[in-house]
């Protein structure tokens, strides 16, 4: 997780994926319940190489996400 981070998001997403959820389902489950989600930026790759990402509407400055085969990259405060 990054931007204005909440370190608990990563562990919760990982726990859901360990229970069989896809990267996208796990990330959506966590972010749908997360306070201040609009300030968060999260990128995830699961064991099947499926990617997911979330960038809230209040992420600081210029931000972007790029997905590739088996990878995802995210950045904020980019210039």
PEKA-V716925 format. One record per residue. N is the residue number from 0. RES is the residue in one small letter. SS is DSSP state (a for helix, b for strand, c for the rest). OMEGA is omega in radians with two decimals (NA if undefined). NEAR is the number of other ideal C-beta (glycine too) atoms within 12 Angstrom. Layout:
N:RES:SS:OMEGA:NEAR, N:RES:SS:OMEGA:NEAR
//
This chain:
0:x:c:3.12:32, 1:x:b:-2.96:27, 2:x:b:3.03:30, 3:x:c:-2.85:25, 4:x:c:2.98:21, 5:x:c:-3.04:25, 6:x:c:-3.14:14, 7:x:a:-3.12:17, 8:x:a:-3.10:34, 9:x:a:-3.13:23, 10:x:a:3.14:16, 11:x:a:3.10:26, 12:x:a:3.12:36, 13:x:a:3.11:23, 14:x:a:3.13:16, 15:x:a:3.10:27, 16:x:a:3.09:27, 17:x:a:3.09:14, 18:x:c:3.03:14, 19:x:c:3.13:13, 20:x:c:3.05:24, 21:x:c:3.09:22, 22:x:a:-3.10:32, 23:x:a:-3.14:27, 24:x:a:-3.14:21, 25:x:a:-3.13:32, 26:x:a:3.12:37, 27:x:a:3.13:22, 28:x:a:-3.12:24, 29:x:a:-3.04:31, 30:x:a:3.11:31, 31:x:a:-3.10:16, 32:x:a:-2.97:16, 33:x:c:3.01:25, 34:x:c:3.12:15, 35:x:c:3.14:18, 36:x:a:-3.10:27, 37:x:a:3.12:17, 38:x:a:-3.02:25, 39:x:b:2.98:34, 40:x:b:-3.04:35, 41:x:b:3.06:41, 42:x:b:-3.02:32, 43:x:b:2.95:38, 44:x:b:3.13:27, 45:x:c:-3.07:25, 46:x:c:3.06:16, 47:x:c:3.14:16, 48:x:c:3.04:16, 49:x:c:-3.09:22, 50:x:b:3.03:28, 51:x:b:3.08:30, 52:x:b:3.12:33, 53:x:b:3.01:35, 54:x:b:-3.13:32, 55:x:c:-3.08:28, 56:x:c:-3.13:14, 57:x:c:3.07:16, 58:x:c:-3.00:29, 59:x:c:2.97:21, 60:x:c:3.13:15, 61:x:b:3.12:13, 62:x:b:-3.10:28, 63:x:b:3.05:19, 64:x:b:3.08:26, 65:x:b:3.11:16, 66:x:b:3.05:20, 67:x:b:3.10:13, 68:x:c:3.11:10, 69:x:c:-3.11:14, 70:x:b:3.03:17, 71:x:b:3.09:27, 72:x:b:-3.13:20, 73:x:b:3.10:30, 74:x:b:3.06:21, 75:x:b:-3.02:27, 76:x:b:-3.13:15, 77:x:b:3.09:18, 78:x:c:NA:9
//
